[in-house]
Each structure stands twice: as structure tokens, then as C-alpha cells.
Amino acid sequence: MTTAPLRVAVLASGRGSNLAALLQARSRGELPAEFVLVGSDKADAGALTLAREAGIPTAVLDPRRFPDRVSFDHTLFERIQESGAELLVLAGFMRIIDGAALAPWVGRMINIHPSLLPKYRGLHTHRRALAAGDLEHGASVHYVTAELDGGPVIAQARLAITPQDDEQTLAARLLGYEHRLLPAVVSYIAQGRLALRDGQVLLDGRPLATPLQWRDGALDR
Ligand code: GRF
């Protein structure tokens, strides 16, 4: 039986390396997804260039042209709705989204965050992990809720912090893991294996007690 590819929209503010990883996974045949829209709040985002090169429709909205956050988010989510997306992926989208705008998308919207949530919500996660003397660091993919970086975590990738690490080396090494973690989670969603119900992540219909872990090149319970 073949099912239709999952229609995915991506929001990104920056270089778009996570978007690139998703597109590469699709090209390799590892991601049954169709990218219907890449949206950004930054006209010069690398993610937009990648999207154009890949022939994906783009939407650029300049926040300065809107009177407030609510009207920006309302317009942005109208565009996403019109794209026919079934899943919305935040891949380096550097804006806090209005709770009312995102409410209809809870359970259909994920974010990748460079920390082992619930540790280090917000910015400067690598610096904070180093300053705390942590022995490990990681990335999390979570369902988005109105609480910033606070939605139920689906999956994580971990790496050991070495004495030689600084903020740049740690960020660079972690990014390599992000590029494998995010496509793996989107692939699970495309296969219908993940859901959010009553604030609880379900895998294959069963509650996930702890986030899936990226181990030996695959997601593991
Ligand atoms: C990544 O580190 C991601 O975890 C965070 O923002 C960064 C985006 O990088 N949310 P890129 O634009 O995908 O290269």
C-alpha cells in the first residue's frame, strides 16, 4: 500500500541547514514528504534560497510591516493554512508565536531546539551547557505549544561534552546530530507513527514515557 506523502511547511529565519537536511533526506528517499511552503521573517534567510533552488513556494513576511505580533502571526498562519500543509516544522524560526495563532496547530507543529529539554529553553544553549559544567549536551524535537520550548518532547540526540569544547565546536558538532534527528522524526510523523493526545506523545498509539533517543543512526525507545 502506498500513502500520499505528508505535506510539510517549514519556517526558518536563518541559514537553513536543518531545511537542507530535510530536503536531502527526501532526495535519498528516506522522507515521504512534499514540501509545500518555506516561510521566513527574514528576506535574506539562507533557507529561502534553498527553497527557491528546490522549487518550493516561499513566503516572506517582514514583521516591521505589521502593527503587532498578533497581526503578523495571523497573516503568517493564513499562508500556512492556504499551503495545504499537514505538518509545520520550525527549523530555526527565531520568533515567539502568538498562542492563539498556533493553537489550531498544536499536535501538527514541531520545533528543533539545541538543548536537552527541559534544560536550557531559549537562547545561548551551548554557552549555558558549558557554563554549567554539563558532561553532555544535545538536541530535542518537540511538539510546539504556547509555552516557549516547553511542549512535549518527541526525541533527543545526545553527545558528550569534551574538555576541548567551546561554544562554536559544541554547536557545530551538535548541528550534525540535528540534521539526522529532525528528518528521522518527520519521517515517523509521515508514516503516521507519532501523535499528540492530551499533552502526551504517542508512538504507534502507545504513550511514550520518555523521549525517543537517537542511537546508532536510528530512533530508539
Ligand atoms: C539550529 O541550531 C536549531 O536547533 C535552532 O536554530 C538553529 C537553526 O539552524 N532552533 P539552521 O538555520 O537550520 O542551520
Residues whose N, C-alpha, C, O or C-beta is under 5 A from the ligand:
A	BS01	GRF	G14 R15 G16 S17 N18 L19 A91 G92 I112 H113 P114
